[in-house]
Amino acid sequence: MVLVEETGIMILEHLRQPKILSLGIFLFLLISQAWLSQYLAFTDEAWIEPPAVVEKWDPRVYQLLSFGNLPVAIDWLMIQSIADVVPNKVASGAHSALFYRLNLITELDPQYFDIYQIAGDLLTVYQNDGEGAKSILLKGREFLRDGLASSEEGLRTEYWSRPWKIPLLLAYTYLFHLDDMEHASEAFQEAAAYPGAPEYLIKLEHRLKHTGGLYEVGIRLLGFMIDGARLEVVREKLERKRKDLFIAQYVYELNQNFWNYLKLQPLYNASGSVSRKQMETYFKDFLRKNQTPRSDPWGGQILIDEKGKIVTTTPYQPVFGLK
C-alpha cells in the first residue's frame, strides 16, 4: 500500500509532464506486475471483497460539472484512480470504482495515451479485472486505428510515438487474464506491424503465423514464467499448465496430420462425410502408416470421437484457451 501511495505522489508531481509520466508509470507497473501477478493470482487470502455499490458517471454530466475546467477534472480523476488502488478481486461480471473512473477518462479524452497503459496494468494486476482492462484497451485500439491519423502531429509524435504498446497490453490481457490465445495472437501480430516495434515482437509474430505456433509460443511463455517463479506454489501450478499444454499440442498435431491424411482419401473427399465405421478404418490406417502408437507419451489411449476428431484419455485442462 505504501508503494501505491508513493506512486500517487509521483503522478501528482509529474502530471503536467506527459513524457515523464508515461515512463514513470510504465516502469513502476512493469516492475510490480511480475511479482503481484504471481503472488495475487495464487494466494486467495490476498483478495478483499469489492465495494457493494459502485458509482458510474455519465461523461456528459461530468463535463458539465467541470464548469469549463475539464483538463483539471480529468487530472483529479487520475489522481483518485491511483490513490485508491488496492488489491481487490472483482467479482465475475462486475467492475470496481477504479474501472469506472478510468473508463470515464477515456470517454472524456480518448487521446489520453497514458490512461490505456494504466488501465491495462492496474485493472489486471491489482483487481484481476481482465474484462474491464480489455474493454478500455479496445477503446485505445479503436482510437489508434480510426482517430490517430487525423490528430495533430504533436500528439502523434510526442504522446503516441509508441502505438504498439496498446495492442501489446491487449495481447497480455487476452493471454494471461482471459485465457484467449487466439485473440492474443492477433493483438501480438498487430503490435509487431507498427513502425518501431521491438525486435522480439517481430520474432514472436513469425512464430505465431506458423502452424501450431500458438502452442509453441504458449509453452515458451510458460517456460519463462516457471524460470522466474519464486514461490513454489506458483511454480507447481505453472508446471501443471505447461504439461497440459504439451498434451494439447500433441493432440492438435495428431489431428493436423490426420486431416492431411483424410484429404488424400478419394472416398472421404467425394462424400464430404463418411460413416463411423469408415472413419475408424481411416484412423487405424493413419496410425499404421504414420507408425503412431495407440497410447500417448503420458500413457493415455488415443481414440477417435464421434465427430472424427482424435482425442486422448489422458486428462488435461485448456491453457490460454487452447484445447
Backbone bond lengths (Angstrom), bond angles and torsions (degrees), N, CA, C in turn:
res aa  C-N    CA-C-N  psi(-1)  N-CA   C-N-CA  omega(-1)  CA-C   N-CA-C  phi
1 M - - - 1.453 - - 1.520 110.69 -
2 V 1.308 117.57 -38.08 1.468 121.05 177.04 1.521 110.34 -59.98
3 L 1.338 114.98 -40.00 1.465 119.53 -179.20 1.520 110.63 -62.60
4 V 1.328 117.31 -40.40 1.459 121.30 178.59 1.514 111.16 -64.97
5 E 1.349 117.00 -42.57 1.462 120.18 179.46 1.519 110.95 -63.33
6 E 1.340 116.37 -41.51 1.460 119.44 178.80 1.523 110.79 -63.16
7 T 1.316 116.59 -35.72 1.465 119.85 177.68 1.521 110.61 -65.64
8 G 1.342 116.52 -39.79 1.456 119.70 177.13 1.515 111.72 -59.85
9 I 1.337 116.74 -40.83 1.469 120.95 176.98 1.523 110.85 -62.75
10 M 1.338 115.67 -41.28 1.465 120.40 179.04 1.524 110.43 -60.12
11 I 1.340 116.38 -42.20 1.459 120.07 -178.96 1.523 111.00 -67.50
12 L 1.326 115.92 -40.02 1.462 119.28 176.84 1.524 111.42 -57.32
13 E 1.310 116.34 -42.80 1.457 121.29 -176.46 1.520 112.39 -69.39
14 H 1.358 116.26 -31.73 1.462 119.16 -172.85 1.525 113.62 -114.03
15 L 1.323 116.70 12.66 1.455 119.79 -174.50 1.523 112.07 -58.29
16 R 1.298 116.65 -31.19 1.469 120.05 -178.73 1.531 111.67 -89.39
17 Q 1.327 117.69 7.20 1.464 121.32 179.84 1.528 107.96 -123.33
18 P 1.345 117.20 85.47 1.464 120.69 -171.59 1.506 114.78 -56.68
19 K 1.309 119.19 -37.01 1.467 120.26 -178.32 1.526 110.87 -65.06
20 I 1.330 116.59 -45.75 1.461 120.74 -179.48 1.516 109.96 -68.32
21 L 1.342 116.76 -39.10 1.454 120.69 178.72 1.511 110.94 -58.17
22 S 1.340 115.22 -47.19 1.457 119.04 -177.66 1.514 111.06 -61.23
23 L 1.310 116.69 -46.84 1.462 120.58 -177.45 1.532 110.77 -66.89
24 G 1.330 116.82 -43.77 1.459 119.96 -178.13 1.511 112.33 -62.95
25 I 1.332 116.18 -47.84 1.465 119.61 179.88 1.516 110.78 -63.77
26 F 1.341 115.38 -43.62 1.467 118.84 -177.27 1.525 111.58 -62.35
27 L 1.337 116.75 -44.39 1.461 119.36 -178.90 1.521 111.29 -66.42
28 F 1.340 116.74 -43.83 1.463 119.45 -179.98 1.523 111.29 -60.56
29 L 1.329 116.30 -47.97 1.457 119.14 -176.43 1.514 112.04 -70.23
30 L 1.330 116.58 -34.41 1.456 119.65 179.02 1.518 110.92 -64.37
31 I 1.337 116.33 -43.75 1.468 120.21 -179.82 1.525 110.94 -68.31
32 S 1.337 116.82 -42.86 1.469 119.50 -176.55 1.515 112.44 -73.14
33 Q 1.322 117.57 -28.32 1.465 119.99 -174.63 1.521 112.11 -63.68
34 A 1.314 116.86 -40.46 1.464 119.65 -177.04 1.523 111.46 -58.46
35 W 1.336 116.22 -43.76 1.471 118.97 -179.33 1.517 111.83 -77.49
36 L 1.346 116.81 -47.02 1.458 119.43 -174.85 1.518 112.69 -67.06
37 S 1.332 117.91 -37.91 1.462 120.61 -179.15 1.513 110.76 -60.10
38 Q 1.335 116.28 -42.29 1.461 119.95 -178.50 1.519 111.18 -74.50
39 Y 1.333 116.94 -43.68 1.461 119.71 -175.08 1.531 111.88 -70.76
40 L 1.333 116.11 -49.01 1.460 119.24 -175.85 1.512 112.29 -71.97
41 A 1.318 117.38 -32.68 1.459 120.05 -177.63 1.513 112.31 -66.08
42 F 1.329 117.36 -27.93 1.455 120.33 -174.99 1.532 113.35 -114.78
43 T 1.333 117.73 7.81 1.459 120.75 179.96 1.517 108.65 -122.97
44 D 1.330 117.38 96.15 1.455 121.44 -175.97 1.524 112.10 -60.35
45 E 1.356 116.74 -32.81 1.456 120.09 -177.37 1.526 112.15 -63.85
46 A 1.339 116.83 -18.65 1.460 119.48 -176.59 1.527 111.45 -74.56
47 W 1.338 117.62 -18.95 1.459 119.67 -175.44 1.530 110.19 -81.81
48 I 1.320 115.59 145.42 1.454 119.77 171.47 1.516 108.10 -124.58
49 E 1.316 117.25 155.46 1.447 121.37 -173.26 1.531 111.01 -68.00
50 P 1.328 117.50 142.60 1.469 120.57 177.07 1.520 110.74 -74.20
51 P 1.332 117.27 160.39 1.457 119.60 178.03 1.520 111.13 -63.82
52 A 1.314 116.66 148.52 1.461 120.91 -176.38 1.527 111.51 -70.34
53 V 1.353 117.29 -34.10 1.453 120.89 -177.35 1.530 109.03 -119.38
54 V 1.324 115.64 131.24 1.456 120.71 179.59 1.519 108.50 -119.61
55 E 1.307 116.30 131.18 1.457 121.43 -177.81 1.521 110.29 -87.38
56 K 1.310 115.74 125.26 1.459 121.69 -179.92 1.522 109.15 -114.59
57 W 1.320 116.17 118.97 1.452 121.84 -176.10 1.521 111.35 -90.67
58 D 1.316 115.43 144.41 1.465 121.85 169.67 1.529 106.51 -85.70
59 P 1.337 119.66 122.77 1.468 120.55 -176.39 1.527 113.27 -59.61
60 R 1.341 117.63 -31.07 1.466 119.58 179.57 1.525 110.78 -68.33
61 V 1.344 115.48 -41.08 1.466 119.63 178.42 1.524 110.04 -65.93
62 Y 1.315 116.68 -44.15 1.462 120.55 -179.01 1.531 110.54 -61.67
63 Q 1.328 116.44 -39.24 1.465 119.60 179.75 1.526 110.15 -65.59
64 L 1.325 117.96 -40.75 1.459 121.00 178.32 1.525 111.14 -63.69
65 L 1.328 116.09 -41.41 1.466 120.46 -177.82 1.526 113.00 -73.35
66 S 1.336 116.78 -11.33 1.468 118.94 177.46 1.527 111.81 -78.08
67 F 1.374 117.14 -12.25 1.469 122.69 176.21 1.533 112.29 51.91
68 G 1.329 114.91 46.31 1.461 119.48 175.98 1.513 114.68 82.57
69 N 1.300 117.37 2.19 1.472 121.18 179.38 1.533 111.09 -111.86
70 L 1.324 115.55 47.79 1.459 119.94 -175.06 1.527 113.18 -60.50
71 P 1.352 120.20 -43.08 1.475 118.41 178.72 1.527 113.06 -57.46
72 V 1.332 116.84 -40.12 1.464 120.70 178.80 1.526 109.96 -66.84
73 A 1.336 116.04 -40.61 1.460 120.56 179.61 1.526 110.88 -63.31
74 I 1.332 116.14 -38.93 1.471 120.17 178.18 1.526 110.05 -66.63
75 D 1.337 116.13 -41.55 1.465 119.56 177.11 1.532 110.83 -58.69
76 W 1.339 115.79 -40.34 1.461 119.43 -179.29 1.536 110.88 -67.48
77 L 1.311 116.46 -38.32 1.466 120.04 175.22 1.521 110.72 -60.00
78 M 1.314 115.92 -42.05 1.464 120.93 178.96 1.525 110.58 -62.05
79 I 1.319 117.05 -44.98 1.465 121.60 179.73 1.528 110.19 -60.98
80 Q 1.327 116.68 -45.32 1.454 120.57 178.59 1.529 111.47 -60.48
81 S 1.315 115.70 -41.45 1.463 120.34 -178.10 1.520 111.21 -60.98
82 I 1.326 117.25 -45.78 1.456 121.21 -178.25 1.525 111.31 -72.30
83 A 1.343 116.75 -41.63 1.457 120.59 -175.47 1.520 112.38 -66.85
84 D 1.337 117.23 -29.32 1.459 120.58 -175.03 1.523 113.89 -95.40
85 V 1.316 117.69 6.95 1.462 119.83 -176.76 1.526 110.35 -69.33
86 V 1.329 115.63 127.00 1.462 121.92 173.09 1.525 107.49 -140.20
87 P 1.363 117.40 152.08 1.470 119.38 173.80 1.525 109.36 -62.20
88 N 1.313 117.18 108.84 1.459 121.37 -168.62 1.524 108.91 -147.45
89 K 1.315 116.72 97.80 1.459 120.80 -177.82 1.520 110.52 -68.43
90 V 1.323 116.15 122.50 1.452 121.40 -178.07 1.522 109.25 -86.52
91 A 1.327 116.48 137.16 1.455 120.94 178.61 1.519 110.62 -63.53
92 S 1.320 116.41 148.76 1.460 121.78 -179.69 1.527 110.52 -56.81
93 G 1.333 115.85 130.99 1.457 121.06 179.81 1.515 114.53 84.26
94 A 1.340 117.47 -2.37 1.472 121.21 -179.65 1.524 109.71 -116.79
95 H 1.332 115.25 166.36 1.465 121.79 176.86 1.521 108.88 -133.93
96 S 1.319 115.52 157.11 1.455 121.42 -179.95 1.525 110.95 -93.52
97 A 1.345 114.80 174.56 1.465 120.19 175.11 1.528 110.54 -60.68
98 L 1.335 117.04 -34.44 1.463 120.96 178.48 1.519 110.86 -58.27
99 F 1.325 116.56 -46.06 1.471 119.66 179.08 1.520 110.85 -59.14
100 Y 1.340 117.03 -46.65 1.462 119.27 -175.75 1.521 112.13 -67.25
101 R 1.316 117.49 -32.02 1.473 119.59 175.93 1.537 110.15 -67.37
102 L 1.327 115.57 -48.45 1.462 119.47 -179.41 1.525 110.92 -63.78
103 N 1.308 116.07 -40.55 1.460 119.98 179.28 1.526 110.81 -64.51
104 L 1.334 116.48 -38.67 1.459 120.45 178.20 1.527 110.77 -61.94
105 I 1.316 117.14 -40.24 1.469 119.97 178.48 1.524 110.41 -61.10
106 T 1.322 117.96 -40.57 1.474 119.85 179.68 1.520 111.14 -66.96
107 E 1.351 117.26 -29.74 1.460 120.41 177.00 1.529 110.69 -71.88
108 L 1.321 115.86 -38.77 1.460 120.96 -178.06 1.516 112.41 -77.58
109 D 1.338 116.49 -34.45 1.467 121.01 -176.36 1.535 109.77 -145.22
110 P 1.334 117.27 80.21 1.474 120.31 -177.63 1.524 113.64 -65.00
111 Q 1.342 117.95 -11.43 1.456 121.17 -179.91 1.529 112.94 -86.68
112 Y 1.323 116.66 -1.43 1.464 122.18 -174.51 1.535 108.96 -76.18
113 F 1.321 117.72 92.06 1.466 122.82 -173.90 1.526 112.21 -59.27
114 D 1.342 116.81 -44.33 1.464 120.28 -174.26 1.526 113.18 -61.45
115 I 1.324 116.53 -31.53 1.457 118.75 -175.74 1.517 111.65 -65.03
116 Y 1.337 117.38 -31.02 1.469 119.79 178.81 1.526 110.47 -69.83
117 Q 1.333 116.31 -38.04 1.464 119.29 176.24 1.522 111.14 -65.29
118 I 1.321 116.19 -43.33 1.462 120.33 179.83 1.528 110.38 -61.48
119 A 1.331 116.51 -46.98 1.463 120.68 -178.73 1.522 110.81 -62.81
120 G 1.336 116.49 -42.50 1.449 120.27 -178.21 1.509 113.22 -61.68
121 D 1.331 117.07 -29.54 1.464 120.85 -178.91 1.527 112.45 -94.81
122 L 1.317 117.14 -51.26 1.464 119.33 -174.05 1.523 112.48 -64.53
123 L 1.318 117.46 -43.94 1.462 119.84 -175.87 1.525 112.17 -67.57
124 T 1.325 117.02 -33.49 1.460 119.45 -179.50 1.523 111.71 -83.52
125 V 1.326 117.02 -48.95 1.461 120.55 -174.38 1.516 111.96 -70.91
126 Y 1.329 117.49 -45.60 1.456 120.46 -173.00 1.526 113.31 -90.09
127 Q 1.338 117.31 -26.68 1.465 118.17 -172.36 1.529 113.49 -126.86
128 N 1.305 117.25 0.03 1.464 120.86 177.53 1.530 111.67 56.50
129 D 1.322 116.17 30.47 1.465 121.50 -178.16 1.524 109.11 -99.65
130 G 1.331 115.01 74.82 1.456 119.57 -179.36 1.511 112.68 -64.39
131 E 1.329 117.27 -38.57 1.462 120.23 -179.80 1.521 110.93 -65.24
132 G 1.336 116.35 -40.26 1.459 119.38 178.37 1.519 111.81 -64.36
133 A 1.337 116.42 -44.69 1.463 120.18 177.86 1.516 110.70 -61.81
134 K 1.326 116.27 -41.93 1.468 120.10 179.82 1.526 111.21 -59.92
135 S 1.328 117.30 -46.33 1.464 120.05 -176.47 1.524 111.56 -62.65
136 I 1.331 117.12 -38.26 1.467 119.74 179.06 1.525 110.95 -73.13
137 L 1.322 117.08 -41.64 1.463 119.79 179.23 1.529 111.89 -66.16
138 L 1.323 117.25 -31.94 1.467 119.64 175.63 1.525 110.82 -65.22
139 K 1.331 116.78 -32.53 1.463 119.99 174.23 1.524 110.45 -65.14
140 G 1.338 115.14 -42.34 1.460 119.04 177.67 1.516 111.41 -62.00
141 R 1.320 115.98 -41.57 1.468 119.24 178.37 1.531 111.08 -65.58
142 E 1.340 116.88 -36.85 1.464 120.32 178.58 1.528 110.73 -62.71
143 F 1.349 116.63 -44.45 1.460 118.90 177.36 1.518 110.85 -64.89
144 L 1.321 116.37 -39.37 1.461 121.84 179.24 1.520 110.46 -59.06
145 R 1.311 117.03 -41.72 1.464 121.79 -177.44 1.526 113.01 -78.78
146 D 1.345 116.16 -40.93 1.466 119.65 -168.60 1.524 115.19 -108.91
147 G 1.336 117.31 -23.60 1.460 118.43 -173.47 1.505 116.06 -113.06
148 L 1.324 117.24 -24.14 1.460 119.41 -172.77 1.521 112.48 -67.07
149 A 1.316 117.57 -40.20 1.473 121.15 -176.13 1.520 111.87 -59.82
150 S 1.329 118.21 -31.92 1.464 121.47 -178.53 1.525 112.54 -93.90
151 S 1.322 117.43 3.11 1.462 121.19 179.70 1.522 111.23 -81.29
152 E 1.311 116.22 169.95 1.459 120.68 179.64 1.523 110.61 -63.12
153 E 1.313 115.12 148.69 1.467 120.12 -177.36 1.521 111.54 -60.41
154 G 1.318 117.14 -38.64 1.464 120.23 -179.85 1.516 112.26 -60.99
155 L 1.315 116.31 -37.93 1.466 120.19 178.68 1.523 109.89 -65.00
156 R 1.341 116.17 -42.20 1.466 120.47 -177.52 1.515 111.44 -68.51
157 T 1.336 116.86 -43.25 1.459 119.81 -172.75 1.522 113.52 -84.27
158 E 1.342 117.37 -25.97 1.460 119.40 -175.10 1.528 112.40 -100.93
159 Y 1.328 116.82 -48.78 1.467 119.91 -173.74 1.528 113.14 -95.16
160 W 1.329 116.29 -29.18 1.466 120.90 -179.17 1.526 110.84 -114.37
161 S 1.313 116.74 36.23 1.465 120.38 -176.49 1.530 112.57 -73.18
162 R 1.339 117.05 -17.02 1.469 121.15 177.82 1.531 109.81 -123.45
163 P 1.309 116.44 67.73 1.468 119.82 -174.76 1.520 113.88 -64.30
164 W 1.328 117.59 -21.55 1.463 121.26 -178.58 1.525 112.73 -63.68
165 K 1.353 116.96 -17.25 1.469 119.35 -179.28 1.530 112.28 -65.06
166 I 1.336 117.09 -32.71 1.460 120.15 -177.71 1.535 111.34 -65.21
167 P 1.342 119.17 -55.56 1.473 117.89 177.03 1.525 113.11 -65.17
168 L 1.340 117.88 -25.59 1.461 119.68 177.29 1.532 110.70 -67.03
169 L 1.333 117.58 -46.05 1.454 120.95 176.72 1.524 110.96 -63.15
170 L 1.334 115.78 -36.83 1.461 120.07 177.66 1.526 110.05 -64.05
171 A 1.339 116.66 -39.99 1.464 120.78 177.79 1.522 111.09 -62.60
172 Y 1.340 117.44 -45.05 1.469 121.03 177.80 1.533 110.66 -59.76
173 T 1.331 116.35 -41.00 1.459 120.44 -179.71 1.528 111.04 -63.81
174 Y 1.321 115.82 -47.05 1.465 119.88 177.81 1.531 110.81 -59.29
175 L 1.317 116.01 -44.25 1.460 120.38 -172.19 1.519 112.89 -73.88
176 F 1.324 117.02 -54.54 1.458 121.07 -169.99 1.524 114.26 -90.83
177 H 1.327 117.71 -17.94 1.458 118.82 -175.69 1.520 113.61 -120.18
178 L 1.325 117.16 -15.91 1.464 119.94 178.71 1.521 112.37 -121.26
179 D 1.330 117.34 0.49 1.476 121.62 178.96 1.529 111.60 50.85
180 D 1.304 115.99 47.76 1.468 121.28 -176.60 1.524 108.74 -127.96
181 M 1.338 115.58 84.26 1.460 120.31 -176.81 1.527 112.47 -67.99
182 E 1.330 117.37 -33.48 1.460 119.53 -177.36 1.529 111.26 -63.47
183 H 1.333 117.29 -47.83 1.465 119.51 178.04 1.530 111.14 -71.16
184 A 1.332 116.35 -32.05 1.466 119.16 175.60 1.522 110.18 -62.27
185 S 1.317 116.30 -41.84 1.469 120.93 178.89 1.522 110.86 -60.16
186 E 1.325 116.69 -44.29 1.471 120.39 178.55 1.525 110.57 -60.37
187 A 1.332 116.06 -43.18 1.465 119.98 -178.65 1.526 111.54 -68.70
188 F 1.346 117.60 -39.84 1.462 120.95 176.31 1.533 110.18 -59.26
189 Q 1.319 116.08 -44.77 1.459 120.33 -178.11 1.528 111.33 -67.49
190 E 1.330 115.95 -36.05 1.470 119.25 175.97 1.522 110.32 -64.74
191 A 1.328 117.44 -42.70 1.470 121.06 179.34 1.520 110.51 -60.93
192 A 1.336 116.74 -41.55 1.469 120.88 -177.63 1.520 112.37 -67.28
193 A 1.325 117.11 -21.18 1.469 120.41 -176.56 1.529 113.22 -79.75
194 Y 1.328 117.97 -14.09 1.467 120.02 -178.89 1.526 110.82 -79.68
195 P 1.334 117.25 141.93 1.469 120.13 176.22 1.521 111.17 -57.83
196 G 1.321 116.24 137.90 1.450 120.93 178.96 1.507 114.25 86.89
197 A 1.331 118.03 1.44 1.471 120.31 178.80 1.524 109.61 -62.85
198 P 1.335 117.99 142.87 1.467 120.98 -179.72 1.526 112.08 -59.36
199 E 1.311 115.38 153.05 1.458 121.29 -178.02 1.522 111.92 -60.18
200 Y 1.335 117.25 -36.33 1.467 118.62 -177.81 1.522 111.56 -64.13
201 L 1.346 118.05 -29.72 1.457 120.58 177.67 1.525 111.28 -69.22
202 I 1.316 115.61 -37.30 1.466 120.05 178.91 1.521 110.08 -66.27
203 K 1.333 116.97 -42.11 1.462 120.47 177.28 1.526 111.02 -64.64
204 L 1.325 115.37 -40.04 1.459 120.01 178.76 1.523 110.85 -63.14
205 E 1.335 115.84 -39.16 1.465 120.21 179.16 1.527 110.63 -59.80
206 H 1.348 117.12 -42.62 1.463 120.72 -179.50 1.527 110.61 -62.68
207 R 1.332 117.13 -41.66 1.472 120.14 179.95 1.528 110.62 -64.91
208 L 1.324 116.32 -41.95 1.459 120.43 -176.62 1.527 112.27 -65.69
209 K 1.320 117.37 -27.18 1.462 120.97 -178.69 1.519 112.71 -77.85
210 H 1.324 117.50 -17.94 1.463 120.62 179.31 1.522 110.18 -72.97
211 T 1.335 116.10 153.16 1.459 120.58 174.32 1.530 109.44 -60.56
212 G 1.315 116.20 126.25 1.465 120.22 -177.52 1.509 113.47 78.80
213 G 1.340 116.86 8.65 1.458 120.15 -177.34 1.516 113.69 -64.94
214 L 1.340 117.09 -28.59 1.458 120.03 178.96 1.526 110.64 -61.71
215 Y 1.343 115.74 -41.65 1.466 119.64 179.83 1.528 110.88 -68.74
216 E 1.318 115.92 -42.14 1.470 120.04 -179.38 1.523 110.89 -60.85
217 V 1.329 116.43 -46.12 1.464 120.36 -179.59 1.529 110.45 -65.60
218 G 1.330 116.83 -42.24 1.458 120.32 179.01 1.519 112.32 -59.94
219 I 1.327 116.79 -42.56 1.468 121.29 179.65 1.525 110.55 -66.89
220 R 1.325 117.21 -39.91 1.464 120.43 178.44 1.533 111.02 -64.41
221 L 1.327 116.19 -43.61 1.461 119.96 -179.99 1.526 111.12 -62.44
222 L 1.324 116.60 -42.80 1.459 119.42 178.27 1.529 111.21 -64.09
223 G 1.332 115.99 -35.12 1.464 119.14 176.67 1.513 112.02 -62.07
224 F 1.339 116.35 -43.04 1.466 120.25 177.51 1.528 110.67 -63.47
225 M 1.329 116.36 -40.81 1.461 120.62 -178.87 1.530 110.93 -66.66
226 I 1.326 116.11 -38.70 1.473 120.27 178.29 1.523 110.18 -64.69
227 D 1.319 116.81 -44.21 1.468 120.63 179.80 1.523 111.95 -61.27
228 G 1.326 116.77 -31.81 1.465 120.11 -177.21 1.515 114.20 -94.63
229 A 1.345 116.90 -2.73 1.466 119.83 -177.35 1.528 110.72 -73.26
230 R 1.315 116.70 129.53 1.467 121.52 178.88 1.523 112.08 -98.58
231 L 1.325 116.47 -29.81 1.461 120.16 -179.92 1.526 109.50 -88.38
232 E 1.325 116.84 133.64 1.459 121.02 -178.02 1.520 111.53 -62.64
233 V 1.333 117.37 -38.68 1.458 120.22 -179.98 1.522 110.92 -63.77
234 V 1.326 116.88 -35.45 1.459 121.16 177.25 1.521 110.26 -67.57
235 R 1.332 116.10 -46.26 1.459 121.02 -179.50 1.530 111.01 -59.16
236 E 1.334 116.82 -44.40 1.464 120.30 -177.90 1.525 111.55 -63.40
237 K 1.323 116.98 -42.30 1.459 119.47 -179.82 1.518 111.68 -68.60
238 L 1.317 117.05 -37.57 1.459 120.39 177.29 1.528 110.83 -66.70
239 E 1.314 117.34 -38.47 1.464 120.60 178.34 1.520 111.23 -65.84
240 R 1.330 117.45 -36.74 1.461 120.16 175.61 1.523 110.62 -64.98
241 K 1.323 116.05 -40.65 1.459 120.00 177.49 1.530 110.90 -62.14
242 R 1.323 116.15 -42.13 1.469 118.83 -179.69 1.517 110.86 -64.67
243 K 1.342 117.08 -40.94 1.462 119.84 177.34 1.523 110.40 -60.70
244 D 1.329 117.01 -44.97 1.466 120.79 178.30 1.522 111.07 -58.85
245 L 1.334 115.54 -39.68 1.455 119.06 -178.66 1.522 111.34 -71.29
246 F 1.332 117.80 -34.12 1.461 120.57 173.86 1.529 110.85 -60.89
247 I 1.337 116.65 -42.54 1.468 120.51 179.01 1.529 110.00 -64.60
248 A 1.337 116.57 -45.12 1.463 120.53 179.36 1.527 110.68 -61.31
249 Q 1.339 116.86 -39.70 1.459 120.60 178.13 1.527 110.91 -63.45
250 Y 1.316 116.41 -42.07 1.470 121.01 179.45 1.531 110.62 -60.47
251 V 1.328 116.82 -46.72 1.464 121.32 -179.85 1.526 110.40 -65.63
252 Y 1.325 116.74 -40.56 1.464 120.76 178.71 1.527 111.18 -60.47
253 E 1.319 117.25 -46.67 1.460 120.53 -178.26 1.525 111.66 -66.57
254 L 1.344 116.50 -36.51 1.466 119.28 175.01 1.524 110.70 -60.48
255 N 1.313 116.55 -44.82 1.466 120.55 -179.76 1.525 111.97 -65.70
256 Q 1.337 116.78 -37.31 1.463 119.12 176.64 1.523 111.01 -62.59
257 N 1.332 116.84 -43.47 1.460 121.16 179.20 1.530 111.09 -67.18
258 F 1.325 116.25 -38.15 1.469 120.25 179.10 1.520 110.37 -66.19
259 W 1.326 116.67 -39.60 1.460 120.22 178.27 1.536 110.79 -64.26
260 N 1.311 116.89 -41.08 1.465 120.03 176.82 1.524 110.99 -62.60
261 Y 1.328 116.40 -36.58 1.472 121.21 176.51 1.529 110.50 -65.19
262 L 1.339 117.38 -45.48 1.464 121.36 -177.87 1.530 112.00 -62.65
263 K 1.312 117.37 -34.47 1.466 120.30 -179.04 1.520 112.33 -63.97
264 L 1.320 116.55 -18.65 1.474 121.05 -179.88 1.520 112.36 -93.12
265 Q 1.329 117.45 -2.97 1.461 120.68 -177.87 1.527 109.99 -92.09
266 P 1.330 118.05 116.16 1.487 121.39 -176.32 1.519 112.95 -57.71
267 L 1.331 117.34 -43.65 1.455 119.77 -177.77 1.523 111.34 -63.68
268 Y 1.311 116.73 -40.69 1.464 121.11 -179.37 1.530 110.38 -65.73
269 N 1.335 116.67 -44.15 1.457 120.37 -178.36 1.521 112.13 -69.25
270 A 1.322 116.94 -33.82 1.465 120.37 -178.15 1.523 111.74 -71.61
271 S 1.324 116.52 -38.53 1.465 120.13 -175.64 1.520 113.17 -89.50
272 G 1.306 116.92 -26.89 1.455 120.68 -175.49 1.508 112.23 80.65
273 S 1.308 116.94 -20.98 1.465 122.26 175.41 1.521 107.74 -156.67
274 V 1.309 115.50 152.82 1.465 120.45 -178.97 1.528 108.84 -132.35
275 S 1.332 115.20 167.46 1.458 119.76 179.71 1.517 110.95 -68.70
276 R 1.308 114.72 163.06 1.459 120.11 177.26 1.524 110.54 -59.13
277 K 1.312 116.23 -40.54 1.468 120.49 -179.00 1.520 110.70 -64.19
278 Q 1.353 115.90 -43.15 1.461 119.23 179.54 1.528 111.24 -65.87
279 M 1.345 116.69 -37.43 1.454 120.24 178.83 1.528 110.54 -65.16
280 E 1.311 116.78 -38.02 1.466 120.74 176.17 1.524 110.56 -62.25
281 T 1.336 115.27 -38.55 1.471 119.52 177.98 1.524 110.66 -64.56
282 Y 1.325 115.57 -44.65 1.464 119.57 176.87 1.532 110.73 -59.85
283 F 1.305 115.87 -42.88 1.466 121.02 -177.70 1.528 111.10 -61.12
284 K 1.321 116.48 -46.74 1.460 120.24 179.60 1.526 111.02 -63.83
285 D 1.337 116.05 -39.68 1.466 119.93 178.89 1.527 111.17 -66.39
286 F 1.328 115.35 -38.81 1.467 120.74 177.80 1.529 110.91 -61.50
287 L 1.326 117.13 -47.49 1.463 121.03 179.41 1.521 111.20 -60.92
288 R 1.332 115.92 -40.77 1.461 120.00 -178.59 1.523 111.47 -67.01
289 K 1.323 116.83 -47.97 1.466 120.36 -177.37 1.530 112.35 -66.59
290 N 1.324 116.53 -32.42 1.468 120.16 -179.04 1.525 112.78 -94.87
291 Q 1.333 115.39 3.31 1.473 121.46 -179.62 1.534 111.27 51.71
292 T 1.335 114.21 44.08 1.454 120.83 179.55 1.530 109.73 -94.78
293 P 1.324 118.63 125.01 1.471 120.78 179.86 1.527 111.17 -68.04
294 R 1.334 116.50 158.37 1.449 121.61 179.97 1.524 112.78 -79.20
295 S 1.323 116.56 -2.03 1.467 120.03 175.77 1.528 108.89 -123.93
296 D 1.333 115.29 147.69 1.461 119.46 179.80 1.526 110.12 -83.32
297 P 1.338 118.38 173.44 1.473 120.52 -178.21 1.529 114.53 -61.79
298 W 1.332 117.99 -13.28 1.466 120.93 -179.19 1.532 111.95 -103.25
299 G 1.338 116.06 6.84 1.459 120.72 174.92 1.510 115.47 95.34
300 G 1.328 118.08 -3.57 1.458 120.88 179.93 1.521 111.94 -78.89
301 Q 1.329 116.32 155.28 1.462 121.28 -179.19 1.526 110.27 -84.32
302 I 1.336 116.41 137.12 1.456 122.58 177.54 1.524 108.57 -89.77
303 L 1.338 116.23 124.32 1.465 122.25 -177.80 1.517 110.07 -131.57
304 I 1.323 114.73 171.75 1.461 119.45 171.84 1.520 108.15 -120.39
305 D 1.326 118.07 131.23 1.464 120.33 -175.78 1.525 111.36 -86.85
306 E 1.327 116.69 -177.35 1.470 121.53 -175.60 1.524 112.92 -67.31
307 K 1.341 116.73 -17.35 1.468 119.96 177.85 1.516 112.70 -92.74
308 G 1.341 116.43 2.94 1.457 119.95 -179.94 1.507 113.52 81.52
309 K 1.316 116.72 20.91 1.468 120.95 179.71 1.520 109.91 -106.37
310 I 1.323 116.31 139.89 1.463 121.10 178.61 1.527 109.19 -76.38
311 V 1.319 115.69 133.86 1.458 122.27 178.37 1.525 108.31 -133.67
312 T 1.320 115.49 170.54 1.459 120.98 177.43 1.524 109.49 -129.66
313 T 1.326 115.50 151.65 1.466 119.34 176.59 1.525 111.93 -82.78
314 T 1.334 117.69 -7.14 1.469 120.36 175.03 1.528 108.87 -66.93
315 P 1.328 118.65 121.58 1.476 119.84 -178.71 1.524 111.54 -71.52
316 Y 1.313 116.57 138.92 1.461 121.68 175.08 1.519 108.99 -158.53
317 Q 1.335 115.09 157.67 1.456 122.02 -178.97 1.529 110.25 -108.77
318 P 1.338 117.24 147.22 1.465 118.98 174.77 1.525 111.28 -59.82
319 V 1.297 116.50 141.17 1.465 122.44 177.67 1.524 107.58 -125.66
320 F 1.333 116.42 131.11 1.470 121.27 -176.70 1.538 110.54 56.65
321 G 1.329 117.79 26.24 1.448 121.71 -179.89 1.520 113.87 78.57
322 L 1.329 118.10 5.33 1.457 121.94 -178.96 1.523 109.40 -95.31
323 K 1.334 116.99 130.24 1.456 121.35 -178.54 1.519 110.47 -113.07
